[in-house]
Amino acid sequence: MRLFFSIVIPYHNSSATIGRLLASIAKSKKAPTLEVIVVDDASFEEIRNPKSEIRNKLKIKIIKLKTNRGPAVARNRGVEIARGKFVVFLDSDVELFPDTLHNLAKVFLDDPDVVALTGVWVKEQRSKDFFPNFKALRDWSYWINERDKSGYYFLFSTRIAAIKKSVFQRLGGFDEQYPAPLVEDIELTYRIARRYAIIFAPNVRVRHEFEGFWPIAKKYFLRAFYWTRLYQRRKKFDPVATTWQEATTTISGVAVVSFFPLSLIGQIGQIGLICVLFLHLFLIRKFLAFMYHEKGLWFAIRGFFTGLVLYCFIFAGALAGKLKLGR
């Protein structure tokens, strides 16, 4: 009997987290038939052998790449040996809930026309630090509170996403030119969405512990840099990476930061600051209200200023990408 799911996990020096992921897969309830394929992307940290009961239950296969090529290559190599009808992509630093795989399979079983779908990472964090909790709320609000409910397709987010294997192979898989986790998920999303809807399934959940400020800020910069290249090809905003409203929000946030020093030296700067501040507050009102509801006033205030700094990183990345293309 053919397997229903092939779970493909790219691994690169993630020994601290992959054990919890494998254990969470093994604890899944009412999951369909599956296999687990871990692709070691030339790590210097060995994958710790999971407990024998986990190893036996999951039928884990490990592929070792000789050189570090990035998650796009690792996922493609995993799919090459996958035997399941559907491929499930998971990052090595997430954990499943007991019903995640059951809910995921149910979407495909209930509607045979569904080809691809993406889940969501919950907003709760084990850490009490401000920034991981801010980032978790930022992502949750984006997916749950601020999305256009009539959107035809969603980001094929590889923290938790699944696609029919035959379709993935026909589309050519992930673009292997990206040597790191950059915009390979966005680029694949565009190719899927030319022919199929990517369904958002909010009950397909994973837990993800977010990093501190600087690693996330760097990722924002790099994703904006490489997304600018994709935008140059398509010449339009979209609900996957950046809508027109989100672009306006970024620009208004950078304008608030830019007008602040000008407001200290002249009336024109003060008027400009007030105007862009009101615009920015209007554009982020849903997220501000969400932070206040979840964590209180002081958290929302800190979140407002943290967001301004992140918008500057996004803008800088997009500007650098534009300048690079203009050479």
N, C-alpha and C positions, 0 to 999 in steps of 0.2 A: 504493500500500500504506500502510495506517495505521501511524503511528509507534507504537512500543511504550511508550517513556518520554517524558514531558515533564518536564524538570528545571526547577523554579522556584526562583529564588534572590532573596530580598529583599536590596536593597543600600542601605546608608546610610553614606556616608563610610567605606567599607571598602576604599579603594584599595590599602592595604598588604597585603591578604590575598586579594582576589578573583582576582588574576592567578594565584596558585598553585593556587587551586581550579579555575579554567578549564583550566589546563595539566594538572592531574591527571585531569580528565574526558577530555581529549583523549588521554591516555596509557592510557585504559582498554582492557583486552584482552577480546575475545569479548563486548563489550557489544552489546545489541540496538539496533535503530534508535531514534534519539532526537533531540530538539531541546533547546536550552537557552534559557530565558527569564529574563532579568535584569530585575527591577523596581526602578528607581531611585526611592527614596522621598524625593524632593526633597533630594538631597544637594548640598552645596556643593563636594564633591570629585568631579571628573569621573571616570568609569570609564575607566581607561586602555585604549586599544585593544589587544587581545591580538594576538599575532603572526598573520600572515596565514594560516599553516597551521592554527593553532588555530581562528581565526574561520571559515575555510572548512569545516573538519571538523565543527564543532559546530553550524553553522547558528544562531548566536546572534541572538536578538531582544532588543532593549532597549526597555522601556517606561519613560517618565519621568512621574512624578506631579508635579503642580504644587505640592502642599502635603504636608508630612510627616504621614502618617497612621498610621505604625507597621507592623510586619511582618504583622499579620493582614490589613490592607487590601492590602498589597503582594502577599502570596501569593494572595489572592482574585483580584486583577486579573490576575495571571499565569495562573491557571487558566482565566480567561475566554477566553483566546486559545489555550490549550493544545490540541494535536491528538493527543496520545498517549492510549493506552488507560489507562495508569497515570500518575499524577503523583508525581514524586519531589521532596520538599522538602529543600533543603540550606541551611544557614546560610552566609553569605559568608566565614566565617573557618575553614572546615574544608578538608581535603584528602582526596581519595579514594585508596584503594589500587588497584593495577591490576586486581584481581579484584572490587572492590566492586560495580560495576554488573552484572557477570556473575552473581555470587552472588545479588544482589537479584532479577534476572530469573528465575533458576532456581527461586526459591521460588514465584513466581507460576505458572511453567510446570509445575512438578512437582505443584502442587496448585491446580486451578482454583477451589477453594472459598475460598482465601485472598483476603481483600479489603483488608486493611491490615497493615502490618508496620513495625517500627522496628528500627534497627541500634544500633551501639554505637561510642563513641569510645575509642580505645586508651589504655592507662595511661601510655605513654611520652611524655615531654615533651622538647623540645629544650632548654628552659631548665633550668639547674641550681639555680635558686632553690627555696627550701623550699615556699612556698605553692602555686605551680602544680602541683608534684609531689604535694603533699598532696591538692589538689582532684581531680587525675586519679585517684589511688588511691581517694579517697572515692567517686567516681562509678563506677569500675570494680568496686569491692567491692560497691556497692549493686546493680549490674546482674548481676554474675556470682556473687558469693559469698553474698549475703544475701537474694536474692529467693526468694519462695515458688515452687518449681519447678512447683507445680500451679496457679499463677495463671492465670486465664482471659484476662486482658488486661493489657497493659503500656502505659506512657505513650507516646503518639504523639509522640515527641521529634523536633522539626523540625530538629535538627542533621543527622539522616539518617532519613527516614521516607518511606513510599510508600503510596499508596491508589488504588484504582480510581477513575478520574475521575468516572464516573457516580454512584458512591456519594457522593463528596465533594460533588458538586453537589446531589444529592438531600437531603443533610443540611444544606445551606445554607452550607457553608464555615466559615471561622474567624469567630468573633464579633468584629465590627469596633468594638465599644465600647472595646477595649483600645488605648490610644495608644502603647504600648511593649511590648517583649517581657516580658510579665508571666505570666499564666496562660492565655493563649489556647490553648496546646497541651493543657493539662489539661482545659479546658472542652470542647474538641472531642473529646478522648479519651472523656469521659463520654457524649457523644452517639453516637460510633461504637460504644462498648461496649454500648449498649442493644440493639443488633441483631447485632453481629459481634464476633468475637475479634480482638484486635490481637496479631499474632504477633511474638515476639522472635527475631531472626535474628542470633546472635552472630558469624557469619562475614561479615556486612555491616558493614564497619568504616570509620571515618574517623579521621583524625588531627585533633586540636583542641588548640590551645595556650591554656591557661587564663590568666586575668588575675591580678593581685595581690589582696591580701586585701580592700581596701576596696571595689572594684567588686563583688566576689563577695558580701561581707557585705551591701551595699546590695540586691543582687538577692534574697538570702535573705529580707531584711526585707520587700521589696515582694511577693514571691511568697506569703509567709505571710499578709500583709495581705489580698491579693486572694483567696487560697484560702479564707480564713475565710468570705468571702461565699458561695463555692460550697458550703462545708460547711453553712452555714445552710440552703441549699435542700435538700440531700440528707440531712443529719442522720446521716451515717455516714462512718467512715474507709474507706480503700480502698488497693489496692496501687499506685495511680498517683501520688498526691502524698504521703499520710501514712497509714500503717497505725496501728493502735492501739499496737503496740509502738514504732513510731517516735515517736509522740506522747509515750509514756511515757519514752522515751529523752531527748527534748527537755526534759521537765519535770524529770527526774532530774538532767540536766546543769545546769539553772538552779538546782536545789536545792543542788547541790554548791557552786556559786558563792555562793549566798545564805548557806549555813551556815558558810562559811569564816570570815568576820569574827566570827560568833557563837561559833565554836569558840575564839577567842582570849580570850573574856571569861567563859566559863562551861562547866561540865561538860555541861549539857544541849545546848549548841551542839556540843560535841565528839562526844557520842553521836549527835546528829542527822547530823553530817558523816560519821561512820563508816558509818552506815546507808545514807545516800543515795549515798555513794561506792561502797560494795560493790554496790549495785543498779545504778548507772551502769556500773561496770566489767563487770558481768555482761552488761548489755545491749549493750555495744560490744565484747565480747570477740573476735568474729570480725574486726572491723576492726582492732583493736589487733594481733592475731596476724598479720593480713595486712600491716600496715605494718612490723612487725618482720621478717617474712620477706622483704619486698621491699627495705627500706631500712635495717634495723638498729634497735637499741634507742634511740639518741638521737633518731632520726626519729620513732619511735613515741611517745616521751615528749612531744616537741614537738607531735606530732599530737593527743595526748590533750588538752593545754591549748588548742590552737587550736580543737579541736572544741567545748570548753566555751564559748568566746567566741562561736562561730557559733550554738550552741544558744540563747544569750541573744538574738542578733539575730532568730532565728526566733521565739522566744517573744514578743519585743517586737512583732514584726510581727503575729503572731496576736492578741495582746492589743489592739493598736491597732485592728485590724480588728473585733474584738468590741466594743470601746467605740464605734467609729464606727457600727456597726449598731444599738447600743443607744440611740442618740440619738433 
